[in-house]
Structure formats: structure tokens, C-alpha cells
Amino acid sequence: MIYIGTLAKLTGASRKAIYLYESLGLISTPARKGNYRVYTQATVEQVRLIRCAQSLGFRLKELAAALSTLPTGEPQSLALISQQIAHKRDALQQQIDAAQAQIDLLDGLQQQLRDAPEGWWCEEGVDSPPKGKV
């Protein structure tokens, strides 16, 4: 039998996080033995998956549809999980592309400073400074 303290130690999740996962439907409601929650090995794996996904930048809301549990305790669909991964990857790639564009602009400005340190100008959409300002 796996009690919540053991589940927390096995997964690195706090008790509070485990309660949250349960309330959001990310893990199935555990059986009870008296006043104690009793978890299964499948729940250990589910919590590990949630923690892994969080470490990769997923928010719990993003995981809710893909990881919400059926009455059997099984995840809804691996296809939904795969979709969430693809969506997260695309979002990260867009961030990388935007950062690379900014780096390219910085490199261009740095080159301008090397070529003509007295005449550089940096305002989007403007090729030269206003008259009288250098």
C-alpha cells in the first residue's frame, strides 16, 4: 500500500501538489483505508509524468485534458498528450525564432557602432536620426 507520504517521497511532489492533481482530475481519486488515502503504482507513474511535464514547461491547465483520468485511472489518450507536446514545441520554436531575430538586430546595431560610432541610430522603422540629433 502506498500512502500519501510515500507517494510524495517516490515522486518528489508535495502533499499539497498531490491533492491539487487529484482535485484537477490529473490523478484518480484514491481508495481509502480508514482515514488514509491509498495510492497505486499507476498513480506513482502518473505523478512522475506530471512532474516531468511541469519541468518541461507545461502548466497544469495545459495537461488537464490530456492527463485527466478515466474512472479506471488510465490517462484519456496518448494522442492528446502527443498533441500537447507538439503544441508546446511549436510555442518554444516561436520564442526561439523571436529571440534569434532580436539577436540579429543587436548584431546589426553592434556592427553599426563599429563602422560609424558617431552616427548610429536605433529606432524601429527609421533609417536615420532626426535632424540635429546624432
C-alpha positions as a Markdown table, in Angstrom:
| # | Residue | x | y | z |
|---|---|---|---|---|
| 1 | Met | 0.0 | 0.0 | 0.0 |
| 2 | Ile | 1.2 | 3.5 | -0.9 |
| 3 | Tyr | 0.2 | 6.3 | 1.4 |
| 4 | Ile | 0.4 | 9.9 | 0.5 |
| 5 | Gly | 3.7 | 10.4 | 2.4 |
| 6 | Thr | 5.3 | 7.6 | 0.4 |
| 7 | Leu | 3.8 | 8.9 | -2.8 |
| 8 | Ala | 5.4 | 12.3 | -2.1 |
| 9 | Lys | 8.8 | 10.7 | -1.4 |
| 10 | Leu | 8.7 | 8.5 | -4.5 |
| 11 | Thr | 7.7 | 11.4 | -6.8 |
| 12 | Gly | 9.2 | 14.5 | -5.2 |
| 13 | Ala | 5.7 | 16.1 | -5.2 |
| 14 | Ser | 4.4 | 17.7 | -2.1 |
| 15 | Arg | 1.3 | 16.5 | -0.4 |
| 16 | Lys | -0.4 | 19.8 | -1.4 |
| 17 | Ala | 0.6 | 19.2 | -5.1 |
| 18 | Ile | -0.8 | 15.6 | -4.9 |
| 19 | Tyr | -4.1 | 17.0 | -3.5 |
| 20 | Leu | -4.2 | 19.5 | -6.3 |
| 21 | Tyr | -3.6 | 16.9 | -9.0 |
| 22 | Glu | -6.4 | 14.9 | -7.6 |
| 23 | Ser | -8.8 | 17.9 | -7.5 |
| 24 | Leu | -8.0 | 18.8 | -11.1 |
| 25 | Gly | -8.6 | 15.2 | -12.2 |
| 26 | Leu | -5.0 | 14.6 | -13.2 |
| 27 | Ile | -4.8 | 11.5 | -11.0 |
| 28 | Ser | -7.6 | 9.3 | -9.9 |
| 29 | Thr | -9.2 | 9.6 | -6.5 |
| 30 | Pro | -7.5 | 7.0 | -4.3 |
| 31 | Ala | -9.2 | 4.3 | -2.4 |
| 32 | Arg | -9.4 | 4.7 | 1.3 |
| 33 | Lys | -8.3 | 2.6 | 4.2 |
| 34 | Gly | -10.0 | 4.2 | 7.1 |
| 35 | Asn | -9.0 | 7.9 | 7.0 |
| 36 | Tyr | -5.9 | 7.2 | 4.9 |
| 37 | Arg | -5.7 | 7.6 | 1.1 |
| 38 | Val | -4.2 | 4.5 | -0.5 |
| 39 | Tyr | -2.5 | 5.0 | -3.9 |
| 40 | Thr | -1.5 | 2.6 | -6.6 |
| 41 | Gln | 1.8 | 2.2 | -8.5 |
| 42 | Ala | -0.1 | 3.6 | -11.5 |
| 43 | Thr | -0.6 | 6.8 | -9.6 |
| 44 | Val | 3.1 | 7.0 | -8.8 |
| 45 | Glu | 3.8 | 6.9 | -12.6 |
| 46 | Gln | 1.1 | 9.5 | -13.3 |
| 47 | Val | 2.5 | 11.9 | -10.7 |
| 48 | Arg | 6.0 | 11.3 | -12.2 |
| 49 | Leu | 4.7 | 12.1 | -15.7 |
| 50 | Ile | 3.0 | 15.3 | -14.4 |
| 51 | Arg | 6.2 | 16.4 | -12.7 |
| 52 | Cys | 8.2 | 15.7 | -15.8 |
| 53 | Ala | 5.8 | 17.6 | -17.9 |
| 54 | Gln | 6.0 | 20.6 | -15.5 |
| 55 | Ser | 9.8 | 20.5 | -15.6 |
| 56 | Leu | 9.5 | 20.9 | -19.4 |
| 57 | Gly | 7.3 | 24.0 | -19.1 |
| 58 | Phe | 3.8 | 22.6 | -19.2 |
| 59 | Arg | 1.2 | 24.2 | -16.9 |
| 60 | Leu | -1.3 | 22.0 | -15.2 |
| 61 | Lys | -4.1 | 23.6 | -17.2 |
| 62 | Glu | -2.4 | 22.5 | -20.4 |
| 63 | Leu | -2.1 | 19.0 | -19.1 |
| 64 | Ala | -5.7 | 18.8 | -17.8 |
| 65 | Ala | -7.4 | 17.5 | -20.9 |
| 66 | Ala | -4.6 | 15.1 | -21.9 |
| 67 | Leu | -4.0 | 13.7 | -18.4 |
| 68 | Ser | -7.4 | 13.8 | -16.9 |
| 69 | Thr | -8.2 | 10.3 | -15.8 |
| 70 | Leu | -11.0 | 7.9 | -16.7 |
| 71 | Pro | -12.7 | 6.1 | -13.9 |
| 72 | Thr | -10.2 | 3.3 | -14.4 |
| 73 | Gly | -7.4 | 5.6 | -13.5 |
| 74 | Glu | -5.9 | 5.5 | -17.0 |
| 75 | Pro | -5.0 | 8.7 | -18.9 |
| 76 | Gln | -7.5 | 9.8 | -21.5 |
| 77 | Ser | -5.3 | 9.4 | -24.6 |
| 78 | Leu | -1.7 | 9.3 | -25.6 |
| 79 | Ala | -2.7 | 11.1 | -28.7 |
| 80 | Leu | -3.8 | 14.1 | -26.6 |
| 81 | Ile | -0.5 | 14.0 | -24.8 |
| 82 | Ser | 1.3 | 13.9 | -28.1 |
| 83 | Gln | -0.7 | 16.9 | -29.3 |
| 84 | Gln | 0.2 | 18.9 | -26.2 |
| 85 | Ile | 3.8 | 18.1 | -26.7 |
| 86 | Ala | 3.7 | 19.3 | -30.3 |
| 87 | His | 1.9 | 22.5 | -29.3 |
| 88 | Lys | 4.4 | 23.2 | -26.6 |
| 89 | Arg | 7.3 | 22.6 | -29.0 |
| 90 | Asp | 5.8 | 24.9 | -31.6 |
| 91 | Ala | 5.4 | 27.7 | -29.0 |
| 92 | Leu | 9.0 | 27.2 | -27.9 |
| 93 | Gln | 10.2 | 27.4 | -31.5 |
| 94 | Gln | 8.4 | 30.7 | -32.0 |
| 95 | Gln | 10.1 | 32.0 | -28.9 |
| 96 | Ile | 13.5 | 30.9 | -30.3 |
| 97 | Asp | 12.8 | 32.5 | -33.7 |
| 98 | Ala | 11.8 | 35.8 | -32.0 |
| 99 | Ala | 14.9 | 35.7 | -29.8 |
| 100 | Gln | 17.1 | 35.0 | -32.9 |
| 101 | Ala | 15.6 | 37.9 | -34.7 |
| 102 | Gln | 16.4 | 40.2 | -31.8 |
| 103 | Ile | 19.9 | 38.8 | -31.6 |
| 104 | Asp | 20.3 | 39.6 | -35.4 |
| 105 | Leu | 19.1 | 43.2 | -34.7 |
| 106 | Leu | 21.6 | 43.5 | -31.9 |
| 107 | Asp | 24.4 | 42.2 | -34.1 |
| 108 | Gly | 23.5 | 44.8 | -36.7 |
| 109 | Leu | 23.5 | 47.6 | -34.2 |
| 110 | Gln | 26.9 | 46.4 | -32.9 |
| 111 | Gln | 28.2 | 46.4 | -36.4 |
| 112 | Gln | 26.9 | 50.0 | -37.0 |
| 113 | Leu | 28.7 | 51.1 | -33.9 |
| 114 | Arg | 31.9 | 49.6 | -35.1 |
| 115 | Asp | 31.5 | 51.2 | -38.6 |
| 116 | Ala | 30.4 | 54.7 | -37.5 |
| 117 | Pro | 30.2 | 55.1 | -33.8 |
| 118 | Glu | 29.2 | 58.8 | -34.1 |
| 119 | Gly | 26.2 | 58.2 | -36.3 |
| 120 | Trp | 24.3 | 55.2 | -35.1 |
| 121 | Trp | 20.6 | 55.3 | -34.7 |
| 122 | Cys | 18.2 | 52.7 | -33.3 |
| 123 | Glu | 14.5 | 53.3 | -33.8 |
| 124 | Glu | 12.4 | 50.7 | -35.5 |
| 125 | Gly | 11.3 | 51.8 | -38.9 |
| 126 | Val | 13.6 | 54.9 | -39.0 |
| 127 | Asp | 16.8 | 54.8 | -41.1 |
| 128 | Ser | 18.4 | 57.9 | -39.7 |
| 129 | Pro | 18.2 | 60.2 | -36.6 |
| 130 | Pro | 16.0 | 63.3 | -36.6 |
| 131 | Lys | 17.9 | 66.4 | -37.9 |
| 132 | Gly | 20.1 | 67.9 | -35.3 |
| 133 | Lys | 20.3 | 64.7 | -33.2 |
| 134 | Val | 23.2 | 62.3 | -33.5 |
